[in-house]
Amino acid sequence: MTDYPNGPGGEEAASKTQRKKEMDALQDLGRELVELSRDTLKQMNLPEDLLTAVLDYKRFTANGALRRQMQYIGKLMRSVDPEPIRQHLAMLKGESAEHTAWLHLLERWRDRLVGDDEALGRFIGDYPEADPQQLRTLVRNARKEQQEGRAPKAYRQLFQTLKTLIAEPGQPRIHHKDSDEEDEA
């Protein structure tokens, strides 16, 4: 039986099989990246060289070129922390527990606002940056839609507004261009 020398820090060196499995996992992660849209990729804050390689992959059509480019993406993935990418992909797939909990929180607030007149005051107290007049209008329109049995347009708009007001855990707050332009004026 051969004893392998310990790696730096007293840790055992990873076997060749283990390193190959890790590289294959990174290449699989790269495969998931190439399936995403251009806009989604740009939102992920990927390193410039990795983003370029993934976008180049989308341009290629020859099988050999696609295979080589995928290997190159796998090589680039070795120098990147894969965990934020995995988390973002899980969020996109709806597998992230935090993301799901945040969506449920938004739905509960929306239902409270539509169902209870006093909920608007509590919401404004918790989120003072909210525009009370806009929320009142959306709530009133959502209630009217429900009473008349119409399509829930305002109900959906209320949800989107809540999305901009209640930040997702671990993500920066989303600002609409309209509100940014008003701040600059």
MDAnalysis code that builds the backbone (N, CA, C; Angstrom):
import MDAnalysis as mda
import numpy as np

u = mda.Universe.empty(555, n_residues=185, atom_resindex=np.repeat(np.arange(185), 3), trajectory=True)
u.add_TopologyAttr("name", ["N", "CA", "C"] * 185)
u.add_TopologyAttr("resid", np.arange(1, 186))
u.add_TopologyAttr("resname", ["MET", "THR", "ASP", "TYR", "PRO", "ASN", "GLY", "PRO", "GLY", "GLY", "GLU", "GLU", "ALA", "ALA", "SER", "LYS", "THR", "GLN", "ARG", "LYS", "LYS", "GLU", "MET", "ASP", "ALA", "LEU", "GLN", "ASP", "LEU", "GLY", "ARG", "GLU", "LEU", "VAL", "GLU", "LEU", "SER", "ARG", "ASP", "THR", "LEU", "LYS", "GLN", "MET", "ASN", "LEU", "PRO", "GLU", "ASP", "LEU", "LEU", "THR", "ALA", "VAL", "LEU", "ASP", "TYR", "LYS", "ARG", "PHE", "THR", "ALA", "ASN", "GLY", "ALA", "LEU", "ARG", "ARG", "GLN", "MET", "GLN", "TYR", "ILE", "GLY", "LYS", "LEU", "MET", "ARG", "SER", "VAL", "ASP", "PRO", "GLU", "PRO", "ILE", "ARG", "GLN", "HIS", "LEU", "ALA", "MET", "LEU", "LYS", "GLY", "GLU", "SER", "ALA", "GLU", "HIS", "THR", "ALA", "TRP", "LEU", "HIS", "LEU", "LEU", "GLU", "ARG", "TRP", "ARG", "ASP", "ARG", "LEU", "VAL", "GLY", "ASP", "ASP", "GLU", "ALA", "LEU", "GLY", "ARG", "PHE", "ILE", "GLY", "ASP", "TYR", "PRO", "GLU", "ALA", "ASP", "PRO", "GLN", "GLN", "LEU", "ARG", "THR", "LEU", "VAL", "ARG", "ASN", "ALA", "ARG", "LYS", "GLU", "GLN", "GLN", "GLU", "GLY", "ARG", "ALA", "PRO", "LYS", "ALA", "TYR", "ARG", "GLN", "LEU", "PHE", "GLN", "THR", "LEU", "LYS", "THR", "LEU", "ILE", "ALA", "GLU", "PRO", "GLY", "GLN", "PRO", "ARG", "ILE", "HIS", "HIS", "LYS", "ASP", "SER", "ASP", "GLU", "GLU", "ASP", "GLU", "ALA"])
u.atoms.positions = np.array([
    [0.847, -1.179, 0.000],
    [0.000, 0.000, 0.000],
    [0.884, 1.230, 0.000],
    [0.587, 2.178, -0.853],
    [1.395, 3.381, -0.992],
    [0.766, 4.501, -0.197],
    [1.581, 5.199, 0.606],
    [1.095, 6.373, 1.337],
    [1.414, 7.602, 0.509],
    [0.400, 8.414, 0.297],
    [0.604, 9.641, -0.459],
    [0.969, 10.752, 0.520],
    [1.889, 11.603, 0.125],
    [2.260, 12.707, 1.018],
    [1.082, 13.657, 1.198],
    [1.012, 14.215, 2.374],
    [-0.047, 15.190, 2.656],
    [0.217, 16.468, 1.897],
    [-0.844, 17.084, 1.478],
    [-0.744, 18.351, 0.766],
    [-0.472, 19.483, 1.735],
    [-0.468, 20.718, 1.251],
    [-0.230, 21.853, 2.126],
    [-1.319, 21.959, 3.189],
    [-0.911, 22.313, 4.396],
    [-1.866, 22.492, 5.477],
    [-2.284, 21.162, 6.088],
    [-1.568, 20.070, 5.774],
    [-1.870, 18.788, 6.368],
    [-3.048, 18.071, 5.717],
    [-3.607, 18.608, 4.673],
    [-4.725, 17.970, 3.995],
    [-4.202, 16.969, 2.981],
    [-4.944, 15.892, 2.789],
    [-4.542, 14.925, 1.783],
    [-4.765, 15.514, 0.399],
    [-3.843, 15.212, -0.504],
    [-3.994, 15.687, -1.871],
    [-5.174, 14.954, -2.513],
    [-5.951, 15.661, -3.300],
    [-7.101, 15.055, -3.969],
    [-6.616, 14.066, -5.011],
    [-7.305, 12.960, -5.118],
    [-6.918, 11.954, -6.106],
    [-7.223, 12.484, -7.503],
    [-6.625, 11.828, -8.475],
    [-6.845, 12.235, -9.859],
    [-8.322, 12.063, -10.216],
    [-8.942, 11.011, -9.725],
    [-10.359, 10.771, -9.983],
    [-11.213, 11.881, -9.386],
    [-10.885, 12.287, -8.158],
    [-11.646, 13.349, -7.501],
    [-11.494, 14.669, -8.253],
    [-10.270, 14.985, -8.685],
    [-10.060, 16.220, -9.445],
    [-10.846, 16.188, -10.748],
    [-10.880, 15.026, -11.420],
    [-11.624, 14.892, -12.674],
    [-13.119, 15.082, -12.429],
    [-13.638, 14.537, -11.344],
    [-15.056, 14.716, -11.012],
    [-15.378, 16.194, -10.783],
    [-14.474, 16.884, -10.091],
    [-14.682, 18.312, -9.827],
    [-14.658, 19.111, -11.130],
    [-13.734, 18.763, -12.026],
    [-13.664, 19.468, -13.311],
    [-14.900, 19.183, -14.162],
    [-15.383, 17.943, -14.130],
    [-16.609, 17.605, -14.867],
    [-17.807, 18.371, -14.310],
    [-17.844, 18.511, -12.978],
    [-18.941, 19.260, -12.358],
    [-18.898, 20.728, -12.790],
    [-17.697, 21.296, -12.878],
    [-17.567, 22.679, -13.330],
    [-17.967, 22.813, -14.798],
    [-17.605, 21.813, -15.603],
    [-17.982, 21.850, -17.013],
    [-19.510, 21.723, -17.147],
    [-20.138, 20.903, -16.306],
    [-21.600, 20.792, -16.309],
    [-22.242, 22.118, -15.927],
    [-21.628, 22.805, -14.976],
    [-22.123, 24.129, -14.583],
    [-22.000, 25.089, -15.772],
    [-20.903, 24.973, -16.509],
    [-20.722, 25.771, -17.725],
    [-21.790, 25.453, -18.764],
    [-22.188, 24.170, -18.872],
    [-23.259, 23.779, -19.802],
    [-24.572, 24.458, -19.427],
    [-24.831, 24.560, -18.132],
    [-26.053, 25.248, -17.691],
    [-25.996, 26.731, -18.059],
    [-24.798, 27.318, -17.975],
    [-24.648, 28.735, -18.308],
    [-24.939, 28.992, -19.785],
    [-24.479, 28.112, -20.666],
    [-24.662, 28.361, -22.096],
    [-26.127, 28.242, -22.512],
    [-26.964, 27.629, -21.678],
    [-28.383, 27.504, -21.984],
    [-29.175, 28.752, -21.595],
    [-28.554, 29.659, -20.836],
    [-29.244, 30.860, -20.390],
    [-29.257, 31.922, -21.482],
    [-30.197, 32.835, -21.365],
    [-30.273, 33.924, -22.337],
    [-29.138, 34.915, -22.111],
    [-28.869, 35.700, -23.119],
    [-27.813, 36.716, -23.073],
    [-28.058, 37.707, -21.926],
    [-29.294, 38.151, -21.757],
    [-29.615, 39.118, -20.700],
    [-29.413, 38.528, -19.314],
    [-29.816, 37.286, -19.129],
    [-29.642, 36.629, -17.832],
    [-28.166, 36.484, -17.507],
    [-27.378, 36.133, -18.504],
    [-25.937, 35.991, -18.291],
    [-25.312, 37.320, -17.865],
    [-25.745, 38.401, -18.485],
    [-25.167, 39.704, -18.151],
    [-25.536, 40.145, -16.743],
    [-26.668, 39.693, -16.229],
    [-27.091, 40.043, -14.871],
    [-26.329, 39.259, -13.808],
    [-25.662, 38.196, -14.189],
    [-25.023, 37.305, -13.221],
    [-23.670, 37.795, -12.721],
    [-23.152, 38.860, -13.256],
    [-21.843, 39.386, -12.843],
    [-20.742, 38.333, -12.962],
    [-20.693, 37.666, -14.098],
    [-19.646, 36.693, -14.363],
    [-18.354, 37.425, -14.711],
    [-17.193, 36.807, -14.466],
    [-15.944, 37.416, -14.921],
    [-15.998, 37.634, -16.437],
    [-15.364, 38.682, -16.900],
    [-15.453, 39.084, -18.302],
    [-15.036, 37.973, -19.258],
    [-13.929, 37.277, -18.944],
    [-13.465, 36.230, -19.858],
    [-14.441, 35.053, -19.914],
    [-15.065, 34.709, -18.785],
    [-16.040, 33.623, -18.776],
    [-17.303, 34.025, -19.534],
    [-17.763, 35.250, -19.325],
    [-18.941, 35.736, -20.044],
    [-18.695, 35.723, -21.552],
    [-17.531, 36.188, -21.962],
    [-17.176, 36.198, -23.383],
    [-17.147, 34.779, -23.945],
    [-16.562, 33.851, -23.194],
    [-16.475, 32.462, -23.660],
    [-17.870, 31.848, -23.805],
    [-18.759, 32.129, -22.859],
    [-20.116, 31.581, -22.929],
    [-20.871, 32.187, -24.110],
    [-20.724, 33.484, -24.316],
    [-21.398, 34.133, -25.445],
    [-20.832, 33.644, -26.779],
    [-19.511, 33.393, -26.817],
    [-18.902, 32.843, -28.029],
    [-19.457, 31.458, -28.334],
    [-19.662, 30.649, -27.296],
    [-20.218, 29.308, -27.481],
    [-21.549, 29.376, -28.221],
    [-22.352, 30.379, -27.877],
    [-23.669, 30.529, -28.498],
    [-23.556, 30.845, -30.000],
    [-22.429, 31.417, -30.424],
    [-22.247, 31.774, -31.835],
    [-21.824, 30.585, -32.681],
    [-21.129, 29.616, -32.073],
    [-20.566, 28.504, -32.826],
    [-21.636, 27.508, -33.234],
    [-21.404, 26.855, -34.387],
    [-22.348, 25.852, -34.869],
    [-21.686, 24.498, -35.093],
    [-20.393, 24.469, -35.361],
    [-19.698, 23.209, -35.630],
    [-19.516, 22.430, -34.324],
    [-19.772, 21.124, -34.386],
    [-19.681, 20.301, -33.176],
    [-18.303, 20.337, -32.536],
    [-17.250, 20.285, -33.351],
    [-15.896, 20.328, -32.813],
    [-15.620, 21.635, -32.091],
    [-16.072, 22.726, -32.691],
    [-15.870, 24.039, -32.070],
    [-16.654, 24.132, -30.761],
    [-17.862, 23.599, -30.741],
    [-18.673, 23.617, -29.516],
    [-17.995, 22.809, -28.411],
    [-17.460, 21.649, -28.772],
    [-16.790, 20.797, -27.779],
    [-15.558, 21.503, -27.202],
    [-14.733, 22.075, -28.079],
    [-13.525, 22.789, -27.614],
    [-13.894, 23.990, -26.752],
    [-14.926, 24.720, -27.161],
    [-15.332, 25.896, -26.399],
    [-15.853, 25.483, -25.015],
    [-16.566, 24.351, -24.958],
    [-17.069, 23.874, -23.668],
    [-15.911, 23.477, -22.762],
    [-14.878, 22.880, -23.329],
    [-13.690, 22.549, -22.534],
    [-13.015, 23.821, -22.035],
    [-12.963, 24.833, -22.866],
    [-12.379, 26.116, -22.469],
    [-13.199, 26.750, -21.341],
    [-14.519, 26.685, -21.456],
    [-15.391, 27.214, -20.395],
    [-15.117, 26.465, -19.092],
    [-14.992, 25.143, -19.178],
    [-14.671, 24.347, -17.994],
    [-13.346, 24.771, -17.375],
    [-12.356, 25.068, -18.221],
    [-11.049, 25.528, -17.728],
    [-11.195, 26.874, -17.022],
    [-11.967, 27.790, -17.608],
    [-12.174, 29.094, -16.986],
    [-12.933, 28.969, -15.660],
    [-13.838, 28.000, -15.599],
    [-14.631, 27.800, -14.383],
    [-13.753, 27.396, -13.201],
    [-12.602, 26.797, -13.457],
    [-11.702, 26.387, -12.370],
    [-11.159, 27.572, -11.587],
    [-11.094, 28.741, -12.225],
    [-10.543, 29.918, -11.543],
    [-11.634, 30.809, -10.954],
    [-12.882, 30.342, -10.985],
    [-14.023, 31.131, -10.518],
    [-14.655, 30.409, -9.332],
    [-15.149, 31.160, -8.360],
    [-15.899, 30.558, -7.260],
    [-17.259, 30.123, -7.808],
    [-17.520, 28.824, -7.888],
    [-18.754, 28.356, -8.528],
    [-20.006, 28.522, -7.664],
    [-19.848, 28.740, -6.373],
    [-21.013, 28.756, -5.486],
    [-22.020, 29.866, -5.814],
    [-21.579, 31.128, -6.042],
    [-22.566, 32.144, -6.415],
    [-23.293, 31.810, -7.724],
    [-22.594, 31.172, -8.648],
    [-23.223, 30.788, -9.915],
    [-24.271, 29.718, -9.649],
    [-23.920, 28.731, -8.818],
    [-24.884, 27.671, -8.477],
    [-26.117, 28.259, -7.797],
    [-25.898, 29.194, -6.879],
    [-27.021, 29.808, -6.172],
    [-27.921, 30.569, -7.137],
    [-27.318, 31.305, -8.056],
    [-28.112, 32.066, -9.026],
    [-28.912, 31.121, -9.934],
    [-28.287, 30.041, -10.354],
    [-28.989, 29.064, -11.193],
    [-30.126, 28.402, -10.418],
    [-29.885, 28.102, -9.140],
    [-30.945, 27.506, -8.314],
    [-32.114, 28.475, -8.171],
    [-31.790, 29.760, -8.020],
    [-32.845, 30.768, -7.915],
    [-33.647, 30.829, -9.220],
    [-32.954, 30.772, -10.356],
    [-33.642, 30.814, -11.642],
    [-34.543, 29.596, -11.837],
    [-34.128, 28.461, -11.300],
    [-34.918, 27.240, -11.422],
    [-36.014, 27.166, -10.359],
    [-35.991, 28.104, -9.419],
    [-36.980, 28.073, -8.350],
    [-36.633, 27.074, -7.265],
    [-35.370, 26.665, -7.175],
    [-34.951, 25.678, -6.184],
    [-34.422, 26.316, -4.903],
    [-34.216, 27.598, -4.902],
    [-33.648, 28.267, -3.741],
    [-34.730, 28.475, -2.688],
    [-34.482, 27.984, -1.491],
    [-35.456, 28.120, -0.409],
    [-35.643, 29.594, -0.031],
    [-34.543, 30.350, -0.021],
    [-34.640, 31.781, 0.305],
    [-35.496, 32.521, -0.725],
    [-35.274, 32.226, -1.991],
    [-36.025, 32.882, -3.056],
    [-37.510, 32.530, -2.960],
    [-37.803, 31.263, -2.714],
    [-39.194, 30.825, -2.578],
    [-39.851, 31.504, -1.384],
    [-39.134, 31.591, -0.262],
    [-39.683, 32.243, 0.924],
    [-39.970, 33.723, 0.643],
    [-39.078, 34.373, -0.110],
    [-39.275, 35.777, -0.465],
    [-40.519, 35.949, -1.334],
    [-40.698, 35.051, -2.312],
    [-41.887, 35.126, -3.168],
    [-43.163, 34.919, -2.351],
    [-43.112, 34.012, -1.382],
    [-44.278, 33.794, -0.522],
    [-44.571, 35.029, 0.330],
    [-43.515, 35.697, 0.795],
    [-43.697, 36.926, 1.561],
    [-44.392, 37.986, 0.705],
    [-43.963, 38.126, -0.540],
    [-44.594, 39.081, -1.453],
    [-46.071, 38.740, -1.666],
    [-46.362, 37.469, -1.852],
    [-47.748, 37.053, -2.067],
    [-48.612, 37.323, -0.831],
    [-48.055, 37.066, 0.356],
    [-48.815, 37.334, 1.594],
    [-49.120, 38.821, 1.733],
    [-48.119, 39.671, 1.460],
    [-48.352, 41.116, 1.540],
    [-49.415, 41.543, 0.531],
    [-49.318, 41.037, -0.670],
    [-50.302, 41.401, -1.698],
    [-51.706, 40.993, -1.249],
    [-51.845, 39.782, -0.744],
    [-53.162, 39.314, -0.303],
    [-53.676, 40.131, 0.879],
    [-52.776, 40.493, 1.806],
    [-53.174, 41.337, 2.944],
    [-53.651, 42.705, 2.465],
    [-52.884, 43.282, 1.551],
    [-53.237, 44.622, 1.062],
    [-54.587, 44.624, 0.363],
    [-54.853, 43.596, -0.416],
    [-56.120, 43.533, -1.145],
    [-57.272, 43.189, -0.197],
    [-56.996, 42.385, 0.820],
    [-58.059, 41.914, 1.700],
    [-58.346, 42.772, 2.909],
    [-57.409, 43.642, 3.315],
    [-57.568, 44.375, 4.578],
    [-57.181, 45.842, 4.375],
    [-58.091, 46.748, 4.739],
    [-57.832, 48.185, 4.581],
    [-56.689, 48.675, 5.472],
    [-56.528, 48.078, 6.644],
    [-55.497, 48.524, 7.585],
    [-54.098, 48.027, 7.199],
    [-54.020, 47.056, 6.313],
    [-52.727, 46.496, 5.925],
    [-51.847, 47.528, 5.224],
    [-52.455, 48.464, 4.509],
    [-51.666, 49.482, 3.807],
    [-50.874, 50.333, 4.796],
    [-51.508, 50.710, 5.893],
    [-50.807, 51.487, 6.925],
    [-49.645, 50.713, 7.517],
    [-49.858, 49.425, 7.791],
    [-48.766, 48.591, 8.332],
    [-47.638, 48.463, 7.310],
    [-47.996, 48.306, 6.041],
    [-46.977, 48.173, 5.005],
    [-46.145, 49.448, 4.899],
    [-46.817, 50.593, 4.886],
    [-46.104, 51.884, 4.798],
    [-45.195, 52.051, 6.012],
    [-45.634, 51.591, 7.185],
    [-44.798, 51.657, 8.385],
    [-43.543, 50.806, 8.251],
    [-43.692, 49.627, 7.639],
    [-42.544, 48.724, 7.465],
    [-41.647, 49.146, 6.301],
    [-42.232, 49.743, 5.273],
    [-41.488, 50.132, 4.069],
    [-41.809, 51.593, 3.735],
    [-41.187, 52.540, 4.461],
    [-41.531, 53.955, 4.294],
    [-41.191, 54.530, 2.915],
    [-40.347, 53.867, 2.141],
    [-40.009, 54.379, 0.811],
    [-41.120, 54.119, -0.202],
    [-42.131, 53.358, 0.205],
    [-43.253, 53.049, -0.688],
    [-44.096, 54.292, -0.945],
    [-44.654, 54.377, -2.136],
    [-45.533, 55.480, -2.518],
    [-46.969, 55.084, -2.144],
    [-47.520, 55.681, -1.072],
    [-48.853, 55.279, -0.604],
    [-49.944, 55.477, -1.655],
    [-49.849, 56.545, -2.407],
    [-50.882, 56.825, -3.403],
    [-50.884, 55.757, -4.502],
    [-49.704, 55.392, -4.968],
    [-49.603, 54.361, -6.004],
    [-50.151, 53.036, -5.473],
    [-49.774, 52.683, -4.232],
    [-50.252, 51.427, -3.664],
    [-51.773, 51.436, -3.487],
    [-52.310, 52.552, -3.006],
    [-53.771, 52.661, -2.836],
    [-54.492, 52.432, -4.168],
    [-53.968, 53.043, -5.213],
    [-54.573, 52.907, -6.536],
    [-54.532, 51.454, -7.008],
    [-53.354, 50.812, -6.847],
    [-53.228, 49.415, -7.275],
    [-54.152, 48.499, -6.468],
    [-54.229, 48.735, -5.164],
    [-55.091, 47.914, -4.306],
    [-56.555, 48.101, -4.709],
    [-56.960, 49.352, -4.899],
    [-58.346, 49.645, -5.291],
    [-58.678, 48.965, -6.623],
    [-57.763, 49.070, -7.592],
    [-57.990, 48.454, -8.898],
    [-58.016, 46.923, -8.812],
    [-57.153, 46.348, -7.964],
    [-57.129, 44.891, -7.804],
    [-58.436, 44.400, -7.180],
    [-58.932, 45.135, -6.196],
    [-60.216, 44.760, -5.581],
    [-61.348, 44.838, -6.601],
    [-61.341, 45.878, -7.404],
    [-62.382, 46.061, -8.413],
    [-62.335, 44.925, -9.439],
    [-61.114, 44.553, -9.848],
    [-60.950, 43.442, -10.786],
    [-61.536, 42.146, -10.224],
    [-61.247, 41.889, -8.934],
    [-61.748, 40.668, -8.315],
    [-63.274, 40.669, -8.251],
    [-63.861, 41.811, -7.895],
    [-65.317, 41.901, -7.784],
    [-65.992, 41.693, -9.132],
    [-65.379, 42.224, -10.178],
    [-65.974, 42.140, -11.511],
    [-65.548, 40.882, -12.269],
    [-64.651, 40.091, -11.679],
    [-64.208, 38.857, -12.321],
    [-63.351, 39.088, -13.555],
    [-62.658, 40.220, -13.606],
    [-61.802, 40.533, -14.760],
    [-60.407, 39.928, -14.570],
    [-59.612, 40.021, -15.610],
    [-58.220, 39.547, -15.551],
    [-57.464, 40.346, -14.491],
    [-56.577, 39.687, -13.743],
    [-55.905, 40.333, -12.604],
    [-54.707, 41.202, -12.982],
    [-54.900, 42.188, -13.832],
    [-53.805, 43.058, -14.267],
    [-53.238, 43.877, -13.104],
    [-54.069, 44.579, -12.375],
    [-53.607, 45.401, -11.247],
    [-53.056, 44.515, -10.126],
    [-53.639, 43.329, -9.963],
    [-53.180, 42.377, -8.957],
    [-51.725, 41.998, -9.247],
    [-51.417, 41.776, -10.526],
    [-50.037, 41.459, -10.931],
    [-49.129, 42.681, -10.802],
    [-49.648, 43.848, -11.162],
    [-48.843, 45.075, -11.030],
    [-48.500, 45.330, -9.564],
    [-49.437, 45.047, -8.673],
    [-49.186, 45.208, -7.241],
    [-48.041, 44.289, -6.821],
    [-48.041, 43.059, -7.296],
    [-46.966, 42.123, -6.979],
    [-45.623, 42.650, -7.477],
    [-45.583, 43.154, -8.703],
    [-44.338, 43.692, -9.260],
    [-43.852, 44.903, -8.467],
    [-44.783, 45.735, -8.013],
    [-44.414, 46.896, -7.198],
    [-43.825, 46.430, -5.872],
    [-44.438, 45.431, -5.263],
    [-43.917, 44.898, -4.002],
    [-42.526, 44.303, -4.194],
    [-42.288, 43.715, -5.353],
    [-40.966, 43.155, -5.664],
    [-39.891, 44.229, -5.628],
    [-40.231, 45.428, -6.054],
    [-39.233, 46.509, -6.060],
    [-39.037, 47.097, -4.671],
    [-40.029, 46.944, -3.803],
    [-39.959, 47.553, -2.476],
    [-39.340, 46.630, -1.431],
    [-39.601, 45.348, -1.545],
    [-39.096, 44.374, -0.574],
    [-37.916, 43.657, -1.214],
    [-36.728, 43.932, -0.710],
    [-35.513, 43.367, -1.306],
    [-35.432, 41.871, -1.034],
    [-34.992, 41.145, -2.046],
    [-34.778, 39.708, -1.885],
    [-33.527, 39.496, -1.041],
    [-33.555, 38.548, -0.115],
    [-32.362, 38.293, 0.703],
    [-31.159, 37.949, -0.174],
    [-30.059, 38.611, 0.071],
    [-28.834, 38.356, -0.670],
    [-28.754, 39.030, -2.020],
    [-29.754, 39.818, -2.389],
    [-29.762, 40.488, -3.687],
    [-29.911, 41.990, -3.472],
    [-29.319, 42.800, -4.353],
    [-29.537, 44.248, -4.249],
    [-30.975, 44.584, -4.615],
    [-31.463, 45.674, -4.082],
    [-32.836, 46.112, -4.355],
    [-32.965, 46.513, -5.816],
    [-34.074, 46.147, -6.420],
    [-34.340, 46.471, -7.822],
    [-34.954, 47.861, -7.880],
    [-34.413, 48.720, -8.717],
    [-34.986, 50.055, -8.917],
    [-35.447, 50.169, -10.352],
    [-36.632, 50.718, -10.531],
    [-37.111, 50.965, -11.886],
    [-36.466, 52.225, -12.421],
    [-36.313, 52.303, -13.714],
    [-35.687, 53.461, -14.346],
    [-36.476, 54.722, -14.078],
    [-37.800, 54.609, -13.986],
    [-38.637, 55.784, -13.742],
    [-38.266, 56.449, -12.421],
    [-38.109, 55.637, -11.355],
    [-37.801, 56.216, -10.054],
    [-36.393, 56.768, -10.015],
    [-35.456, 56.147, -10.737],
    [-34.084, 56.663, -10.789],
    [-34.058, 58.019, -11.502],
    [-34.849, 58.164, -12.568],
    [-34.863, 59.419, -13.308],
    [-35.471, 60.539, -12.463],
    [-36.476, 60.210, -11.638],
    [-37.082, 61.228, -10.778],
    [-36.090, 61.682, -9.716],
    [-35.247, 60.730, -9.206],
    [-34.264, 61.096, -8.199],
    [-33.229, 62.052, -8.748],
    [-32.865, 61.889, -10.029],
    [-31.857, 62.749, -10.628],
    [-32.386, 64.151, -10.903],
    [-33.682, 64.287, -11.121],
    [-34.275, 65.589, -11.473],
    [-34.289, 66.538, -10.305],
])
